């Protein structure tokens, strides 16, 4: 694991982030068997889950880049793996003892280099419509917090107009209560709040089936059908 850093590394494209424009921070893990998509094991093996995560991550990066906004990969794992697989993209090491702390630290760093607003995205909504990203940006013109909610009670993207990192305090991460707790935290902090339509991430077998039905042309959906077809 890399030593924690508190700055965005961008040796190849130092011009990619302006101090006056939005930026997306993509939270991503190195796809190591046994460390990713563990809620899908079983029925998937650890190696199958790792390969699924890798494909979804690659497609998610391509989808977010198509939004034509600066993208920073907030990574957990070996920096060299991310530099090799996403050459030229800025990297920011995740730091903190839990997910809330890691998100808070990323938000602070991204507001410093990008000026805001800042959007944090997950790495397993590979067919997320780019239109939802643009809806978030429109809302953040006069709203403090905007999210793309997920059907499982979490969210695929959270956007912030300013660095109010207390939003991530006391959230029951990795549960179905994340979204409701975020709404409540926004009320407690007197932050204006907006949600787009719901989307899906890939935490359960039913999520994979919906992805295949909804977006059969997705690279992730095609991988699921080709490599995991016996599950359907």
C-alpha positions in Angstrom: 0.0 0.0 0.0 1.3 3.4 -0.9 2.2 5.8 1.9 -0.6 8.3 2.4 -0.3 11.6 0.5 -2.4 14.7 0.7 -2.0 16.1 -2.7 -3.1 15.3 -6.2 -0.3 13.8 -8.3 -0.5 14.7 -11.9 2.9 14.5 -13.5 1.7 14.0 -17.1 -1.1 16.5 -17.4 -0.6 19.3 -14.9 -3.0 21.5 -16.9 -6.0 19.1 -16.6 -7.5 20.8 -13.5 -8.4 24.5 -13.4 -8.9 26.4 -10.2 -12.3 27.6 -11.5 -14.1 24.4 -12.7 -15.9 21.4 -11.3 -13.9 18.2 -10.7 -15.0 14.5 -10.3 -13.2 12.3 -7.8 -13.6 8.6 -8.5 -13.2 6.4 -5.5 -11.5 3.2 -6.7 -9.8 0.2 -5.3 -7.1 -1.9 -7.0 -9.0 -5.0 -8.1 -7.4 -7.6 -5.9 -9.2 -10.9 -5.4 -10.8 -11.1 -2.0 -10.8 -7.3 -1.4 -13.4 -6.1 -3.9 -17.1 -7.0 -4.5 -17.1 -9.3 -1.5 -20.9 -9.1 -1.2 -21.0 -11.0 -4.4 -18.8 -13.9 -3.1 -20.6 -16.3 -3.2 -22.0 -16.9 -5.7 -19.0 -15.5 -7.5 -15.5 -16.7 -6.7 -13.1 -14.0 -5.4 -11.3 -14.0 -8.8 -14.6 -13.6 -10.7 -15.6 -10.7 -8.4 -12.2 -9.1 -9.0 -12.5 -9.4 -12.7 -16.0 -8.0 -12.6 -14.8 -5.0 -10.6 -11.9 -4.4 -12.9 -14.2 -4.3 -16.0 -16.7 -2.1 -14.2 -14.0 0.3 -13.1 -12.5 0.6 -16.6 -16.0 1.3 -18.0 -16.8 3.7 -15.2 -13.7 5.8 -15.9 -14.5 5.9 -19.6 -18.1 7.0 -18.9 -17.0 9.7 -16.5 -14.4 11.0 -18.9 -17.2 11.3 -21.5 -18.8 14.0 -19.3 -15.8 16.2 -20.3 -15.0 17.2 -16.7 -11.6 16.9 -15.0 -11.4 13.4 -13.4 -9.2 12.5 -10.5 -8.9 8.9 -9.3 -9.0 8.6 -5.6 -7.2 5.3 -5.2 -6.7 2.6 -2.7 -4.0 0.1 -3.5 -0.7 0.4 -5.4 -0.2 3.7 -7.2 1.8 2.0 -9.9 -1.2 -0.2 -10.9 -3.4 2.9 -11.3 -0.6 4.8 -13.2 -0.2 1.9 -15.6 -4.0 1.4 -16.2 -5.0 5.1 -16.3 -2.0 6.9 -17.7 -2.2 10.6 -17.6 -5.1 10.8 -15.1 -4.4 12.6 -11.8 -4.2 10.3 -8.8 -5.1 11.1 -5.2 -4.4 8.5 -2.5 -7.3 7.8 -0.2 -6.3 8.6 3.4 -8.3 8.1 6.6 -9.4 5.4 9.0 -12.9 4.9 7.5 -14.8 5.7 4.4 -16.2 8.9 5.8 -12.7 10.2 6.7 -11.4 9.2 3.3 -14.2 11.0 1.5 -13.7 14.1 3.7 -10.0 14.2 3.0 -10.6 13.8 -0.8 -13.2 16.6 -0.8 -10.7 19.0 0.9 -7.9 18.1 -1.6 -10.2 18.4 -4.6 -11.6 21.7 -3.6 -8.0 22.9 -3.2 -7.0 21.9 -6.7 -10.3 22.4 -8.6 -12.2 25.2 -6.9 -15.4 23.3 -7.0 -18.0 22.1 -7.1 -16.7 18.6 -6.3 -18.4 15.4 -7.2 -17.4 12.1 -5.6 -18.4 9.0 -7.6 -18.3 5.3 -6.9 -16.6 2.8 -9.3 -19.4 0.3 -9.9 -22.1 2.1 -11.8 -20.6 1.6 -15.3 -23.7 2.5 -17.2 -24.5 5.7 -15.3 -26.1 8.2 -17.7 -23.8 11.2 -18.2 -27.0 13.3 -18.1 -27.3 12.6 -14.4 -23.8 14.1 -13.9 -24.9 17.2 -15.7 -28.1 17.4 -13.6 -25.9 17.3 -10.5 -23.9 20.3 -11.8 -27.0 22.3 -12.7 -28.4 21.7 -9.2 -25.2 22.7 -7.5 -25.5 26.2 -9.0 -27.9 27.0 -6.2 -27.9 23.8 -4.0 -25.4 22.8 -1.4 -25.6 19.0 -1.9 -26.9 16.9 -4.8 -26.8 13.1 -5.1 -27.5 10.4 -7.5 -29.3 7.9 -5.2 -29.1 4.1 -5.7 -32.0 1.7 -5.2 -30.1 -0.1 -2.4 -30.2 2.9 -0.1 -26.8 4.4 -1.0 -25.7 6.7 -3.7 -23.6 6.6 -6.9 -22.5 10.2 -6.8 -22.5 13.0 -4.2 -21.9 16.5 -5.3 -21.0 19.5 -3.0 -21.0 23.2 -3.8 -18.5 23.8 -0.9 -16.3 21.7 1.3 -18.7 20.9 4.1 -17.0 17.7 5.1 -19.2 17.2 8.2 -21.7 15.7 5.7 -19.7 12.4 6.0 -19.8 12.2 9.8 -21.8 9.5 11.5 -23.0 7.8 8.3 -23.6 4.0 8.6 -21.5 3.2 5.5 -22.1 -0.1 3.6 -25.7 -0.3 4.8 -29.1 0.5 3.3 -29.3 3.6 5.5 -26.6 5.7 3.9 -28.9 7.8 1.8 -31.4 8.5 4.5 -28.6 9.3 6.9 -27.1 11.7 4.3 -30.5 13.5 4.0 -30.7 13.8 7.8 -27.1 15.0 8.0 -27.9 17.7 5.4 -30.9 18.9 7.4 -28.8 19.0 10.6 -26.1 21.1 8.9 -28.8 23.3 7.2 -27.6 22.4 3.7 -29.9 22.6 0.8 -30.3 19.1 -0.8 -31.4 17.6 -4.1 -31.7 14.1 -5.5 -31.8 13.0 -9.2 -33.6 9.8 -10.3 -32.3 6.6 -8.8 -29.6 4.4 -10.4 -27.9 1.1 -9.6 -24.5 0.0 -8.4 -23.3 -3.6 -8.5 -23.5 -5.1 -5.0 -26.0 -8.0 -5.4 -26.7 -10.6 -8.0 -30.0 -8.8 -8.8 -28.0 -5.7 -9.6 -26.0 -7.6 -12.2 -29.2 -9.0 -13.8 -30.7 -5.5 -14.0 -27.6 -4.1 -15.7 -27.7 -6.8 -18.3 -31.4 -6.2 -19.0 -31.0 -2.4 -18.9 -27.7 -1.9 -20.8 -26.9 -5.0 -22.8 -24.3 -3.1 -24.8 -22.3 -2.1 -21.7 -18.9 -3.7 -21.6 -19.6 -4.8 -18.0 -22.9 -6.4 -19.1 -21.2 -8.2 -21.9 -18.6 -9.5 -19.5 -21.3 -10.7 -17.1 -23.1 -12.6 -19.9 -19.8 -14.1 -21.3 -18.1 -15.0 -18.0 -21.0 -15.4 -15.5 -23.8 -16.5 -17.7 -24.4 -19.7 -15.7 -25.8 -17.4 -12.9 -28.6 -16.1 -15.1 
